Amino acid sequence: MVEIRLKETLTYNAFMYFIKQSEDFMKTLGNIGKDFVSVAKYILKLDFSVGQTIEQSARYAFDSLPITLTIVSMTSIIVSMQIAPELVKQGGGDYMGMMSSLVMVRELGSIMSGFAIISMIGSSFASELASMSVTEQINAMKVLGVDPIRYLVVPRFLAGAVMMPFIVIISSFMGLVFASIVSNITAGISYLNFINSLWHGLYIKDIFVSLLKSSVFGGTISLISCACGYSTRGGAKEVGLATTKAVVWSFLAIAVWDYIFATVFYM
């Protein structure tokens, strides 16, 4: 009787939920680490499908580019609308280009592109592999002697790590273009002043860090999404849960990586 009443208490249920979530966290982290070791092994041996890598790269870059450009451009427009008039009021209109380049290249370009990729490509990777797993397609590949990690995960990981910097370059450029237009319309900042000040605070280091960070973001998103999908067992409900888990974990990983890069390169 005491045991039954104990299990009905809020404290007990909260504690058990915490234990369950902790176990799930460690299990997911272990799956990601295990898959990363396997992926690294194939990459170092140059043993992967070039055709699959090209196919996934095209999908990673071109399919996600419209939504990525839209999100980054709208973010740049909103930020510029609020900041440009205030800078002009304070006599700092000539520094709008410099501030826009710092914000866009250091943070907004890679972060907002990463969020767009997670929403569109990462969730797609997770749901595809999860569906293949629950319908026994991955087990069928193993029976035929094909390693699913080599055929499914490695090409997606390489596509993310290689194509993400190009996506960030294009999206950051478009963000700066829209920032210059909005600054001119809302605060009267000339395009010449914007371009001249743009280079005052932007250094090669910032571009290098942005490209490196975006490559890490892309590889991390692909790895987490594939790991969450690959380890799925059950049915349709588990496919949805795996997709949700991939998105949440990818967002968390992006935030952690961004903090690490900011600490290492700018403190």
Accessible surface in RSA format (square Angstrom, percent):
REM  Atomic radii and reference values for relative SASA: ProtOr
REM  Chains: A
REM  Algorithm: Lee & Richards
REM  Probe-radius: 1.40
REM  Slices: 20
REM RES _ NUM      All-atoms   Total-Side   Main-Chain    Non-polar    All polar
REM                ABS   REL    ABS   REL    ABS   REL    ABS   REL    ABS   REL
RES MET A   1   155.59  80.6 117.31  77.6  38.28  91.1 104.96  89.2  50.63  67.1
RES VAL A   2   124.90  82.2 122.38 110.8   2.52   6.1 123.15 107.0   1.75   4.8
RES GLU A   3   108.62  62.4 103.79  78.5   4.83  11.5  39.47  76.3  69.15  56.5
RES ILE A   4   103.84  59.1 103.02  76.7   0.82   2.0 103.65  74.6   0.20   0.5
RES ARG A   5   159.86  67.1 157.05  80.1   2.80   6.7  46.62  63.7 113.24  68.6
RES LEU A   6    96.86  53.9  93.16  66.6   3.70   9.3  96.20  67.6   0.66   1.8
RES LYS A   7   102.11  49.8  94.06  57.7   8.05  19.2  47.34  42.6  54.77  58.3
RES GLU A   8   127.22  73.0  99.66  75.4  27.56  65.6  43.11  83.4  84.10  68.7
RES THR A   9    57.24  40.7  50.73  51.4   6.51  15.5  56.11  75.4   1.13   1.7
RES LEU A  10   150.39  83.8 141.83 101.5   8.56  21.5 143.70 100.9   6.69  18.0
RES THR A  11   110.11  78.3 104.69 106.1   5.42  12.9  72.15  96.9  37.96  57.4
RES TYR A  12    58.81  27.5  53.82  30.6   4.99  13.0  38.51  28.9  20.30  25.0
RES ASN A  13    73.05  50.4  67.03  64.8   6.01  14.5  23.30  56.1  49.75  48.1
RES ALA A  14    56.06  51.5  43.58  67.3  12.49  28.4  51.36  72.3   4.70  12.4
RES PHE A  15   115.51  57.8 109.83  68.0   5.67  14.8 115.06  69.8   0.44   1.3
RES MET A  16    84.14  43.6  81.69  54.1   2.45   5.8  72.76  61.9  11.38  15.1
RES TYR A  17   140.50  65.6 135.58  77.1   4.92  12.8 101.82  76.5  38.68  47.7
RES PHE A  18   129.20  64.6 127.17  78.8   2.03   5.3 129.20  78.3   0.00   0.0
RES ILE A  19    57.69  32.8  57.64  42.9   0.05   0.1  57.66  41.5   0.03   0.1
RES LYS A  20   139.01  67.8 136.52  83.8   2.48   5.9  80.97  72.9  58.04  61.8
RES GLN A  21    76.17  42.6  72.52  53.0   3.65   8.7  22.74  48.4  53.43  40.5
RES SER A  22    40.31  34.1  34.63  46.2   5.68  13.1  32.04  68.2   8.27  11.6
RES GLU A  23   113.61  65.2 105.00  79.4   8.61  20.5  44.32  85.7  69.29  56.6
RES ASP A  24    50.41  35.3  46.35  46.1   4.07   9.6  16.21  38.1  34.21  34.1
RES PHE A  25    89.80  44.9  87.82  54.4   1.98   5.2  89.69  54.4   0.10   0.3
RES MET A  26   118.61  61.4 111.92  74.1   6.69  15.9  96.05  81.7  22.56  29.9
RES LYS A  27   143.22  69.9 131.54  80.7  11.68  27.8  83.82  75.4  59.40  63.3
RES THR A  28     5.97   4.2   5.15   5.2   0.82   2.0   4.15   5.6   1.82   2.7
RES LEU A  29    82.82  46.1  79.89  57.2   2.93   7.4  79.89  56.1   2.93   7.9
RES GLY A  30    42.88  52.9   0.00   N/A  42.88  52.9  37.59 103.2   5.29  11.8
RES ASN A  31    26.57  18.3  26.19  25.3   0.37   0.9   2.90   7.0  23.66  22.9
RES ILE A  32    19.60  11.2  19.60  14.6   0.00   0.0  19.60  14.1   0.00   0.0
RES GLY A  33    33.74  41.6   0.00   N/A  33.74  41.6  33.18  91.0   0.56   1.2
RES LYS A  34   130.57  63.7 120.99  74.2   9.58  22.8  81.15  73.0  49.43  52.6
RES ASP A  35     4.31   3.0   4.31   4.3   0.00   0.0   0.05   0.1   4.25   4.2
RES PHE A  36    95.63  47.8  95.63  59.2   0.00   0.0  95.63  58.0   0.00   0.0
RES VAL A  37   103.39  68.0 100.25  90.8   3.14   7.6 102.18  88.8   1.21   3.3
RES SER A  38    29.11  24.6  27.49  36.7   1.62   3.7   4.53   9.6  24.58  34.4
RES VAL A  39     0.29   0.2   0.29   0.3   0.00   0.0   0.29   0.3   0.00   0.0
RES ALA A  40    29.18  26.8  25.85  39.9   3.33   7.6  29.18  41.1   0.00   0.0
RES LYS A  41   103.70  50.6  97.29  59.7   6.41  15.3  56.83  51.2  46.87  49.9
RES TYR A  42    21.14   9.9  21.14  12.0   0.00   0.0   6.97   5.2  14.17  17.5
RES ILE A  43    41.93  23.9  40.44  30.1   1.49   3.6  40.44  29.1   1.49   4.0
RES LEU A  44   151.26  84.2 122.55  87.7  28.71  72.2 125.86  88.4  25.40  68.4
RES LYS A  45   128.16  62.5  99.14  60.8  29.02  69.1  70.16  63.1  58.00  61.8
RES LEU A  46   143.48  79.9 120.00  85.9  23.48  59.0 120.00  84.3  23.48  63.2
RES ASP A  47    48.46  33.9  44.52  44.3   3.94   9.3  14.17  33.4  34.29  34.2
RES PHE A  48    48.11  24.1  35.45  22.0  12.66  32.9  35.45  21.5  12.66  36.2
RES SER A  49    25.97  21.9  19.82  26.4   6.15  14.2  11.91  25.4  14.06  19.7
RES VAL A  50    95.35  62.7  91.11  82.5   4.23  10.2  91.16  79.2   4.19  11.4
RES GLY A  51    49.16  60.6   0.00   N/A  49.16  60.6  37.56 103.1  11.60  26.0
RES GLN A  52    33.87  18.9  32.47  23.7   1.41   3.4   3.09   6.6  30.78  23.3
RES THR A  53    20.23  14.4  20.23  20.5   0.00   0.0  20.23  27.2   0.00   0.0
RES ILE A  54   113.03  64.3 110.92  82.6   2.11   5.1 112.48  81.0   0.55   1.5
RES GLU A  55   100.54  57.7  92.22  69.8   8.32  19.8  37.60  72.7  62.94  51.4
RES GLN A  56     7.37   4.1   7.37   5.4   0.00   0.0   0.00   0.0   7.37   5.6
RES SER A  57    16.82  14.2  16.77  22.4   0.06   0.1  11.60  24.7   5.22   7.3
RES ALA A  58    43.83  40.3  39.63  61.2   4.19   9.5  42.30  59.6   1.53   4.0
RES ARG A  59    48.52  20.4  44.69  22.8   3.83   9.1  26.42  36.1  22.10  13.4
RES TYR A  60     0.15   0.1   0.15   0.1   0.00   0.0   0.15   0.1   0.00   0.0
RES ALA A  61     9.13   8.4   9.04  14.0   0.08   0.2   9.10  12.8   0.03   0.1
RES PHE A  62   142.20  71.1 131.97  81.7  10.24  26.6 132.68  80.4   9.52  27.2
RES ASP A  63    75.98  53.2  63.80  63.5  12.18  28.8  16.77  39.5  59.21  59.1
RES SER A  64     0.00   0.0   0.00   0.0   0.00   0.0   0.00   0.0   0.00   0.0
RES LEU A  65    37.90  21.1  37.90  27.1   0.00   0.0  37.90  26.6   0.00   0.0
RES PRO A  66    86.14  62.8  77.66  70.8   8.48  30.8  85.07  70.2   1.07   6.7
RES ILE A  67    72.55  41.3  69.29  51.6   3.26   7.9  71.84  51.7   0.70   1.9
RES THR A  68     0.00   0.0   0.00   0.0   0.00   0.0   0.00   0.0   0.00   0.0
RES LEU A  69    41.16  22.9  40.63  29.1   0.53   1.3  41.02  28.8   0.14   0.4
RES THR A  70    74.67  53.1  68.02  69.0   6.65  15.8  49.91  67.0  24.76  37.4
RES ILE A  71    49.56  28.2  45.33  33.8   4.24  10.2  49.06  35.3   0.50   1.4
RES VAL A  72     0.78   0.5   0.74   0.7   0.04   0.1   0.74   0.6   0.04   0.1
RES SER A  73     9.45   8.0   9.45  12.6   0.00   0.0   7.50  16.0   1.95   2.7
RES MET A  74    96.10  49.8  96.10  63.6   0.00   0.0  72.18  61.4  23.91  31.7
RES THR A  75    27.47  19.5  25.26  25.6   2.21   5.3  18.75  25.2   8.72  13.2
RES SER A  76     3.09   2.6   1.45   1.9   1.64   3.8   1.56   3.3   1.54   2.2
RES ILE A  77    34.17  19.4  34.17  25.5   0.00   0.0  34.17  24.6   0.00   0.0
RES ILE A  78    87.85  50.0  87.34  65.1   0.51   1.2  87.79  63.2   0.06   0.2
RES VAL A  79    44.27  29.1  42.08  38.1   2.19   5.3  44.27  38.5   0.00   0.0
RES SER A  80     2.73   2.3   2.73   3.6   0.00   0.0   0.00   0.0   2.73   3.8
RES MET A  81   101.57  52.6  90.63  60.0  10.94  26.1  74.37  63.2  27.20  36.0
RES GLN A  82   120.41  67.3 106.03  77.5  14.38  34.2  43.23  92.0  77.19  58.5
RES ILE A  83    50.36  28.7  49.59  36.9   0.77   1.8  50.36  36.3   0.00   0.0
RES ALA A  84     0.00   0.0   0.00   0.0   0.00   0.0   0.00   0.0   0.00   0.0
RES PRO A  85    35.86  26.1  32.82  29.9   3.03  11.0  35.05  28.9   0.81   5.0
RES GLU A  86    87.98  50.5  87.74  66.4   0.25   0.6  39.46  76.3  48.53  39.6
RES LEU A  87    40.21  22.4  39.52  28.3   0.69   1.7  40.12  28.2   0.10   0.3
RES VAL A  88    65.18  42.9  52.95  47.9  12.23  29.5  53.88  46.8  11.30  30.7
RES LYS A  89   152.01  74.2 113.29  69.5  38.72  92.2  78.32  70.5  73.69  78.5
RES GLN A  90   148.54  83.1 115.43  84.4  33.11  78.8  41.54  88.4 107.00  81.2
RES GLY A  91    67.38  83.1   0.00   N/A  67.38  83.1  35.68  97.9  31.70  71.0
RES GLY A  92    10.78  13.3   0.00   N/A  10.78  13.3  10.78  29.6   0.00   0.0
RES GLY A  93    12.94  16.0   0.00   N/A  12.94  16.0   8.92  24.5   4.03   9.0
RES ASP A  94    90.37  63.3  85.97  85.6   4.40  10.4  24.70  58.1  65.67  65.5
RES TYR A  95   119.40  55.7 119.40  67.9   0.00   0.0  71.23  53.5  48.17  59.4
RES MET A  96     1.05   0.5   1.05   0.7   0.00   0.0   1.05   0.9   0.00   0.0
RES GLY A  97     0.15   0.2   0.00   N/A   0.15   0.2   0.00   0.0   0.15   0.3
RES MET A  98    50.16  26.0  50.16  33.2   0.00   0.0  34.66  29.5  15.50  20.5
RES MET A  99    47.97  24.8  47.49  31.4   0.48   1.1  24.99  21.2  22.98  30.4
RES SER A 100    10.51   8.9   4.65   6.2   5.86  13.5   8.32  17.7   2.18   3.1
RES SER A 101     0.00   0.0   0.00   0.0   0.00   0.0   0.00   0.0   0.00   0.0
RES LEU A 102    42.33  23.6  42.29  30.3   0.03   0.1  42.29  29.7   0.03   0.1
RES VAL A 103    52.80  34.7  48.07  43.5   4.73  11.4  52.80  45.9   0.00   0.0
RES MET A 104     5.69   2.9   5.58   3.7   0.10   0.2   5.58   4.7   0.10   0.1
RES VAL A 105    14.74   9.7  14.50  13.1   0.24   0.6  14.63  12.7   0.11   0.3
RES ARG A 106    75.88  31.9  72.48  36.9   3.40   8.1  15.18  20.7  60.70  36.8
RES GLU A 107    60.67  34.8  60.67  45.9   0.00   0.0  41.89  81.0  18.78  15.3
RES LEU A 108    31.48  17.5  31.32  22.4   0.16   0.4  31.48  22.1   0.00   0.0
RES GLY A 109     0.06   0.1   0.00   N/A   0.06   0.1   0.06   0.2   0.00   0.0
RES SER A 110     0.01   0.0   0.00   0.0   0.01   0.0   0.00   0.0   0.01   0.0
RES ILE A 111    24.88  14.2  24.88  18.5   0.00   0.0  24.88  17.9   0.00   0.0
RES MET A 112    38.11  19.7  38.11  25.2   0.00   0.0  27.95  23.8  10.16  13.5
RES SER A 113     0.00   0.0   0.00   0.0   0.00   0.0   0.00   0.0   0.00   0.0
RES GLY A 114     0.00   0.0   0.00   N/A   0.00   0.0   0.00   0.0   0.00   0.0
RES PHE A 115    65.55  32.8  65.13  40.3   0.43   1.1  65.31  39.6   0.24   0.7
RES ALA A 116     0.85   0.8   0.00   0.0   0.85   1.9   0.55   0.8   0.30   0.8
RES ILE A 117     0.00   0.0   0.00   0.0   0.00   0.0   0.00   0.0   0.00   0.0
RES ILE A 118     0.48   0.3   0.48   0.4   0.00   0.0   0.48   0.3   0.00   0.0
RES SER A 119    68.66  58.0  48.99  65.4  19.68  45.3  34.50  73.5  34.16  47.9
RES MET A 120    82.97  43.0  71.83  47.5  11.14  26.5  73.27  62.3   9.70  12.9
RES ILE A 121     4.25   2.4   4.25   3.2   0.00   0.0   4.25   3.1   0.00   0.0
RES GLY A 122     0.98   1.2   0.00   N/A   0.98   1.2   0.98   2.7   0.00   0.0
RES SER A 123    22.73  19.2  21.81  29.1   0.91   2.1  12.55  26.7  10.17  14.3
RES SER A 124    30.52  25.8  25.07  33.5   5.45  12.6  19.53  41.6  10.99  15.4
RES PHE A 125     0.26   0.1   0.26   0.2   0.00   0.0   0.26   0.2   0.00   0.0
RES ALA A 126     0.00   0.0   0.00   0.0   0.00   0.0   0.00   0.0   0.00   0.0
RES SER A 127    36.13  30.5  35.65  47.6   0.48   1.1  22.06  47.0  14.07  19.7
RES GLU A 128    59.84  34.4  53.54  40.5   6.29  15.0  35.74  69.1  24.10  19.7
RES LEU A 129     0.00   0.0   0.00   0.0   0.00   0.0   0.00   0.0   0.00   0.0
RES ALA A 130     0.00   0.0   0.00   0.0   0.00   0.0   0.00   0.0   0.00   0.0
RES SER A 131    45.81  38.7  45.70  61.0   0.11   0.2  27.70  59.0  18.11  25.4
RES MET A 132    38.12  19.7  38.12  25.2   0.00   0.0  25.66  21.8  12.46  16.5
RES SER A 133     9.82   8.3   3.31   4.4   6.51  15.0   0.43   0.9   9.39  13.2
RES VAL A 134    33.08  21.8  10.73   9.7  22.34  53.8  14.23  12.4  18.84  51.1
RES THR A 135    80.90  57.5  57.11  57.9  23.78  56.7  63.97  85.9  16.93  25.6
RES GLU A 136    99.63  57.2  96.96  73.4   2.67   6.4  51.35  99.3  48.28  39.4
RES GLN A 137    89.86  50.3  85.07  62.2   4.80  11.4  30.65  65.2  59.22  44.9
RES ILE A 138     7.33   4.2   7.33   5.5   0.00   0.0   7.33   5.3   0.00   0.0
RES ASN A 139    68.58  47.3  67.37  65.1   1.21   2.9  20.67  49.8  47.90  46.3
RES ALA A 140    49.32  45.3  43.10  66.5   6.22  14.1  48.64  68.5   0.68   1.8
RES MET A 141    26.78  13.9  26.63  17.6   0.15   0.3  23.19  19.7   3.59   4.8
RES LYS A 142   100.85  49.2  81.48  50.0  19.37  46.1  51.71  46.5  49.14  52.3
RES VAL A 143   129.24  85.0  96.91  87.7  32.33  77.9 105.02  91.3  24.21  65.7
RES LEU A 144   143.85  80.1 113.10  80.9  30.75  77.3 118.28  83.1  25.57  68.8
RES GLY A 145    69.19  85.3   0.00   N/A  69.19  85.3  35.90  98.5  33.29  74.6
RES VAL A 146    58.38  38.4  54.02  48.9   4.35  10.5  57.70  50.1   0.67   1.8
RES ASP A 147    53.88  37.7  43.20  43.0  10.68  25.2  24.23  57.0  29.65  29.6
RES PRO A 148     2.68   2.0   2.68   2.4   0.00   0.0   2.68   2.2   0.00   0.0
RES ILE A 149    12.14   6.9  12.14   9.0   0.00   0.0  12.14   8.7   0.00   0.0
RES ARG A 150    73.15  30.7  73.15  37.3   0.00   0.0  15.24  20.8  57.91  35.1
RES TYR A 151    82.21  38.4  82.21  46.8   0.00   0.0  48.47  36.4  33.74  41.6
RES LEU A 152     8.43   4.7   8.43   6.0   0.00   0.0   8.43   5.9   0.00   0.0
RES VAL A 153     0.09   0.1   0.09   0.1   0.00   0.0   0.09   0.1   0.00   0.0
RES VAL A 154     0.00   0.0   0.00   0.0   0.00   0.0   0.00   0.0   0.00   0.0
RES PRO A 155     0.00   0.0   0.00   0.0   0.00   0.0   0.00   0.0   0.00   0.0
RES ARG A 156    14.20   6.0  14.20   7.2   0.00   0.0   0.00   0.0  14.20   8.6
RES PHE A 157    31.25  15.6  31.21  19.3   0.04   0.1  31.24  18.9   0.01   0.0
RES LEU A 158    24.57  13.7  24.42  17.5   0.15   0.4  24.44  17.2   0.13   0.4
RES ALA A 159     0.00   0.0   0.00   0.0   0.00   0.0   0.00   0.0   0.00   0.0
RES GLY A 160     0.00   0.0   0.00   N/A   0.00   0.0   0.00   0.0   0.00   0.0
RES ALA A 161    21.50  19.8  18.44  28.4   3.06   7.0  18.48  26.0   3.02   8.0
RES VAL A 162    80.33  52.9  73.88  66.9   6.45  15.5  78.47  68.2   1.86   5.1
RES MET A 163    35.75  18.5  35.75  23.7   0.00   0.0  24.36  20.7  11.39  15.1
RES MET A 164     0.00   0.0   0.00   0.0   0.00   0.0   0.00   0.0   0.00   0.0
RES PRO A 165    20.09  14.6  20.09  18.3   0.00   0.0  20.09  16.6   0.00   0.0
RES PHE A 166   113.89  57.0 113.44  70.3   0.46   1.2 113.83  69.0   0.06   0.2
RES ILE A 167     2.79   1.6   1.87   1.4   0.92   2.2   2.79   2.0   0.00   0.0
RES VAL A 168     2.39   1.6   2.39   2.2   0.00   0.0   2.39   2.1   0.00   0.0
RES ILE A 169    86.95  49.5  80.80  60.2   6.15  14.8  85.28  61.4   1.67   4.5
RES ILE A 170    73.16  41.6  70.73  52.7   2.43   5.8  73.16  52.7   0.00   0.0
RES SER A 171     0.08   0.1   0.00   0.0   0.08   0.2   0.08   0.2   0.00   0.0
RES SER A 172    10.42   8.8  10.42  13.9   0.00   0.0   9.65  20.6   0.77   1.1
RES PHE A 173   128.65  64.4 125.49  77.7   3.16   8.2 127.94  77.6   0.71   2.0
RES MET A 174    56.96  29.5  56.96  37.7   0.00   0.0  36.14  30.7  20.82  27.6
RES GLY A 175     0.00   0.0   0.00   N/A   0.00   0.0   0.00   0.0   0.00   0.0
RES LEU A 176    23.45  13.1  22.47  16.1   0.97   2.4  22.74  16.0   0.71   1.9
RES VAL A 177    50.61  33.3  47.32  42.8   3.28   7.9  50.49  43.9   0.12   0.3
RES PHE A 178    63.76  31.9  63.76  39.5   0.00   0.0  63.76  38.7   0.00   0.0
RES ALA A 179     1.82   1.7   1.82   2.8   0.00   0.0   1.82   2.6   0.00   0.0
RES SER A 180    13.27  11.2  12.70  17.0   0.57   1.3   5.11  10.9   8.17  11.4
RES ILE A 181    64.46  36.7  64.46  48.0   0.00   0.0  64.46  46.4   0.00   0.0
RES VAL A 182    13.75   9.0  13.34  12.1   0.41   1.0  13.75  11.9   0.00   0.0
RES SER A 183     0.23   0.2   0.23   0.3   0.00   0.0   0.23   0.5   0.00   0.0
RES ASN A 184    47.09  32.5  40.43  39.1   6.66  16.0   0.00   0.0  47.09  45.5
RES ILE A 185   129.32  73.6  99.30  74.0  30.02  72.4 104.60  75.3  24.72  67.1
RES THR A 186    59.40  42.2  27.46  27.8  31.94  76.1  34.40  46.2  25.00  37.8
RES ALA A 187    22.36  20.6   0.00   0.0  22.36  50.9   9.76  13.7  12.60  33.4
RES GLY A 188    59.81  73.8   0.00   N/A  59.81  73.8  30.08  82.6  29.73  66.6
RES ILE A 189    11.08   6.3   5.86   4.4   5.22  12.6  10.52   7.6   0.56   1.5
RES SER A 190    46.05  38.9  43.14  57.6   2.90   6.7  41.48  88.3   4.57   6.4
RES TYR A 191   101.93  47.6  99.91  56.8   2.02   5.2  81.38  61.2  20.55  25.3
RES LEU A 192   123.20  68.6 118.47  84.8   4.72  11.9 120.81  84.8   2.38   6.4
RES ASN A 193    61.93  42.7  59.48  57.5   2.46   5.9   2.27   5.5  59.67  57.7
RES PHE A 194     3.68   1.8   3.26   2.0   0.42   1.1   3.68   2.2   0.00   0.0
RES ILE A 195    92.80  52.8  92.80  69.1   0.00   0.0  92.80  66.8   0.00   0.0
RES ASN A 196    75.95  52.4  68.99  66.7   6.96  16.8  22.12  53.2  53.83  52.0
RES SER A 197     3.93   3.3   3.65   4.9   0.28   0.7   3.47   7.4   0.46   0.6
RES LEU A 198    17.38   9.7  17.38  12.4   0.00   0.0  17.38  12.2   0.00   0.0
RES TRP A 199   156.61  62.8 143.21  69.3  13.40  31.5 131.63  70.2  24.98  40.5
RES HIS A 200   117.95  64.5  98.68  68.6  19.26  49.3  71.22  73.4  46.72  54.4
RES GLY A 201     7.66   9.4   0.00   N/A   7.66   9.4   6.14  16.9   1.51   3.4
RES LEU A 202    17.87  10.0   6.66   4.8  11.21  28.2   6.66   4.7  11.21  30.2
RES TYR A 203   136.49  63.7 131.85  75.0   4.64  12.1 100.06  75.2  36.43  44.9
RES ILE A 204   141.87  80.7 138.83 103.4   3.04   7.3 138.83 100.0   3.04   8.3
RES LYS A 205   102.42  50.0  94.30  57.9   8.12  19.3  65.48  58.9  36.94  39.3
RES ASP A 206     1.89   1.3   1.48   1.5   0.40   1.0   0.00   0.0   1.89   1.9
RES ILE A 207    65.15  37.1  65.11  48.5   0.04   0.1  65.15  46.9   0.00   0.0
RES PHE A 208   116.70  58.4 113.22  70.1   3.48   9.0 116.25  70.5   0.45   1.3
RES VAL A 209     2.72   1.8   2.72   2.5   0.00   0.0   2.72   2.4   0.00   0.0
RES SER A 210     5.22   4.4   4.39   5.9   0.83   1.9   2.17   4.6   3.05   4.3
RES LEU A 211    55.99  31.2  54.80  39.2   1.19   3.0  54.96  38.6   1.03   2.8
RES LEU A 212    69.28  38.6  64.28  46.0   5.00  12.6  68.55  48.1   0.73   2.0
RES LYS A 213     4.26   2.1   4.26   2.6   0.00   0.0   0.17   0.2   4.10   4.4
RES SER A 214     0.00   0.0   0.00   0.0   0.00   0.0   0.00   0.0   0.00   0.0
RES SER A 215    30.26  25.6  29.22  39.0   1.05   2.4   9.88  21.0  20.39  28.6
RES VAL A 216    38.45  25.3  31.17  28.2   7.28  17.5  37.88  32.9   0.57   1.5
RES PHE A 217     0.00   0.0   0.00   0.0   0.00   0.0   0.00   0.0   0.00   0.0
RES GLY A 218     0.00   0.0   0.00   N/A   0.00   0.0   0.00   0.0   0.00   0.0
RES GLY A 219     2.99   3.7   0.00   N/A   2.99   3.7   2.99   8.2   0.00   0.0
RES THR A 220    20.43  14.5  16.79  17.0   3.64   8.7  11.37  15.3   9.06  13.7
RES ILE A 221     0.48   0.3   0.48   0.4   0.00   0.0   0.48   0.3   0.00   0.0
RES SER A 222     0.14   0.1   0.02   0.0   0.11   0.3   0.13   0.3   0.00   0.0
RES LEU A 223    13.43   7.5  13.43   9.6   0.00   0.0  13.43   9.4   0.00   0.0
RES ILE A 224     7.24   4.1   7.24   5.4   0.00   0.0   7.24   5.2   0.00   0.0
RES SER A 225     0.71   0.6   0.71   0.9   0.00   0.0   0.00   0.0   0.71   1.0
RES CYS A 226     0.21   0.2   0.21   0.2   0.00   0.0   0.00   0.0   0.21   0.2
RES ALA A 227     0.62   0.6   0.39   0.6   0.23   0.5   0.39   0.5   0.23   0.6
RES CYS A 228     6.56   5.0   0.15   0.2   6.41  15.1   3.55   9.0   3.01   3.2
RES GLY A 229     0.00   0.0   0.00   N/A   0.00   0.0   0.00   0.0   0.00   0.0
RES TYR A 230    27.47  12.8  26.37  15.0   1.10   2.9  18.91  14.2   8.55  10.5
RES SER A 231    40.09  33.9  23.43  31.3  16.66  38.4  14.76  31.4  25.33  35.5
RES THR A 232     9.18   6.5   2.55   2.6   6.63  15.8   8.66  11.6   0.52   0.8
RES ARG A 233   149.52  62.8 137.20  69.9  12.32  29.3  77.80 106.3  71.72  43.5
RES GLY A 234    55.19  68.1   0.00   N/A  55.19  68.1  30.40  83.4  24.78  55.5
RES GLY A 235    30.24  37.3   0.00   N/A  30.24  37.3  27.61  75.8   2.63   5.9
RES ALA A 236    92.21  84.8  68.52 105.7  23.69  53.9  73.77 103.9  18.45  48.9
RES LYS A 237   154.89  75.6 138.28  84.8  16.60  39.5  91.97  82.8  62.91  67.0
RES GLU A 238    59.80  34.3  58.19  44.0   1.60   3.8  19.87  38.4  39.93  32.6
RES VAL A 239    23.75  15.6  23.75  21.5   0.00   0.0  23.75  20.6   0.00   0.0
RES GLY A 240    38.24  47.2   0.00   N/A  38.24  47.2  36.09  99.1   2.14   4.8
RES LEU A 241    99.25  55.3  96.56  69.1   2.69   6.8  96.59  67.8   2.66   7.1
RES ALA A 242     6.99   6.4   4.01   6.2   2.98   6.8   6.51   9.2   0.48   1.3
RES THR A 243    28.40  20.2  28.40  28.8   0.00   0.0  26.76  35.9   1.64   2.5
RES THR A 244    81.53  58.0  77.21  78.3   4.32  10.3  54.97  73.8  26.56  40.2
RES LYS A 245    62.16  30.3  56.43  34.6   5.73  13.7  29.10  26.2  33.06  35.2
RES ALA A 246     0.52   0.5   0.23   0.4   0.29   0.7   0.52   0.7   0.00   0.0
RES VAL A 247    34.43  22.7  33.63  30.4   0.80   1.9  34.43  29.9   0.00   0.0
RES VAL A 248    86.63  57.0  84.18  76.2   2.45   5.9  85.67  74.4   0.96   2.6
RES TRP A 249    32.53  13.1  32.16  15.6   0.38   0.9  16.77   8.9  15.77  25.6
RES SER A 250     0.36   0.3   0.35   0.5   0.02   0.0   0.02   0.0   0.35   0.5
RES PHE A 251    71.28  35.7  67.76  42.0   3.51   9.1  67.92  41.2   3.36   9.6
RES LEU A 252    95.55  53.2  90.36  64.6   5.19  13.0  95.00  66.7   0.54   1.5
RES ALA A 253    17.19  15.8  11.41  17.6   5.78  13.1  17.00  23.9   0.19   0.5
RES ILE A 254     0.46   0.3   0.46   0.3   0.00   0.0   0.46   0.3   0.00   0.0
RES ALA A 255    59.61  54.8  47.50  73.3  12.11  27.6  53.61  75.5   5.99  15.9
RES VAL A 256    75.56  49.7  71.94  65.1   3.63   8.7  75.56  65.7   0.00   0.0
RES TRP A 257    87.79  35.2  87.79  42.5   0.00   0.0  78.86  42.0   8.93  14.5
RES ASP A 258    24.20  17.0  24.05  23.9   0.15   0.4   1.80   4.2  22.40  22.3
RES TYR A 259   153.81  71.8 148.14  84.3   5.66  14.7 111.50  83.8  42.31  52.2
RES ILE A 260    70.25  40.0  68.37  50.9   1.88   4.5  70.25  50.6   0.00   0.0
RES PHE A 261    14.12   7.1  13.51   8.4   0.60   1.6  14.12   8.6   0.00   0.0
RES ALA A 262    36.30  33.4  33.31  51.4   2.99   6.8  35.18  49.5   1.11   2.9
RES THR A 263    50.19  35.7  44.29  44.9   5.90  14.1  43.18  58.0   7.01  10.6
RES VAL A 264   100.13  65.9  71.31  64.6  28.82  69.5  77.62  67.4  22.51  61.1
RES PHE A 265    54.94  27.5  46.58  28.9   8.35  21.7  50.03  30.3   4.90  14.0
RES TYR A 266    69.33  32.4  34.26  19.5  35.07  91.3  41.77  31.4  27.55  34.0
RES MET A 267   184.85  95.7 112.68  74.6  72.16 171.8 134.02 113.9  50.83  67.3
END  Absolute sums over single chains surface
CHAIN  1 A    13931.9      12180.5       1751.5      10149.2       3782.7
END  Absolute sums over all chains
TOTAL         13931.9      12180.5       1751.5      10149.2       3782.7
